[in-house]
Amino acid sequence: MKVALLGAGHIGQTIARLLHGSGDYRVTVIDKSAAALARLQAEGIATLAVDTADACALAAALKGQDTVVNALPYHLAITAAHLALEAGCHYFDLTEDVAATKEIKRIAEGARTAFMPQCGLAPGFIGIVAHHLAQGFDSLQDVKMRVGALPAFPTNALKYNLTWSVDGLINEYCHPCESIHDGALIAALPLEGLEHFSLDGTEYEAFNTSGGLGTLCETLQGRVRNLDYKTVRYPGHRDLMMMLLDDLQLKNDQETLKNIMRKSMPATMQDVVLVFVTVSGMRAGSLVQEVFARKIFAEREGPAPLSAIQITTAAGICAAVDLFREGKLPSSGFIRQEQVKLPEFLANRFGKAYQQSRQVESIG
């Protein structure tokens, strides 16, 4: 399968190495950064220098490809999906943007190729887990999905380091959050719904953020009483972000906030990804609860250390592409994350990154 991989950032580089190293994909990485492409070229991976914001140039680069894997910033998702449609390519991406996903779903109607957005961690793997657990109940009451990509050693007041895209981070902090409350589909406010919990001996907080549910609201509407997604952080982070976004009105000047964070908040490769899903409902006449809880850690050994967010995000989209290639997903139209079967995902050569993580047994 010939794959055009858009984006050679931290996640894009990891995706490129995984797909190329499998031997089943002819990967061409497309990006405007010569330095990023040079690192991949040195490893024998094909590259093409293109301004990914130039739709005409990008369209030309997609000719002759089978599949587009989009690891560009979320605001380029709609353009990339339209170009994939025009080029007759299958399309996979990592976007958490709700508006982009709805547009991709629209253009996938009647398409002869497949369109599968939201293939990362959240949205992505978290939805696969929640849907899998939900199938084990006669009726559903509550589905709670919690995910955090956190620094292993927080040192600043926000208790946060940059582990992924600043654009994506601020986007999910500023947009309405889909959820189901008492059976009704609602739009909750971002950063609201604060809760605290402990997991594996560590204290956390969680609050509403946009996009993490993917298409689960639509899939489970009418079957579940409450469904929500919250981002996990260390205690105190939410209050400081509300001060920046609301009190200082930086939600209306997001570029300034992004620049401040890029300049003052160091990135880290020493992170941990927390996945925590609880589903409750009726089974054989009794109210029961099922829990899926994992911690995935950075890999510091070897010539190319990987952060936990690189591992989990790249594993998600590579597993989706691989399952599609194996005929385990629909061959055309819009594909939801919850159409992936969790056992097949965890058995996949890429998805096993989650299987090999440390399962958390005790939750308080």
Sequence and secondary structure as in RCSB ss.txt:
>XXXX:A:sequence
MKVALLGAGHIGQTIARLLHGSGDYRVTVIDKSAAALARLQAEGIATLAVDTADACALAAALKGQDTVVNALPYH
LAITAAHLALEAGCHYFDLTEDVAATKEIKRIAEGARTAFMPQCGLAPGFIGIVAHHLAQGFDSLQDVKMRVGAL
PAFPTNALKYNLTWSVDGLINEYCHPCESIHDGALIAALPLEGLEHFSLDGTEYEAFNTSGGLGTLCETLQGRVR
NLDYKTVRYPGHRDLMMMLLDDLQLKNDQETLKNIMRKSMPATMQDVVLVFVTVSGMRAGSLVQEVFARKIFAER
EGPAPLSAIQITTAAGICAAVDLFREGKLPSSGFIRQEQVKLPEFLANRFGKAYQQSRQVESIG
>XXXX:A:secstr
 EEEEE  SHHHHHHHHHHHHHSS EEEEEES HHHHHHHHTTT EEEE  TT HHHHHHHTTT SEEEE S GG
GHHHHHHHHHHHT EEEE    HHHHHHHHHHHTT SSEEE   BTTTBHHHHHHHHHHTT SEEEEEEEEEEEE
ESS  STT   B S HHHHHHHHHS EEEEETTEEEEE TT S EEEEETTEEEEEEE SSTTTTHHHHHTTT S
EEEEEEEE TTHHHHHHIIIIIS GGGSHHHHHHHHHHHS B S EEEEEEEEEEEEETTEEEEEEEEEEEE B 
 SSS B HHHHHHHHHHHHHHHHHHTT S SSEE  GGGS HHHHHHSTTTHHHHTSEE   B 
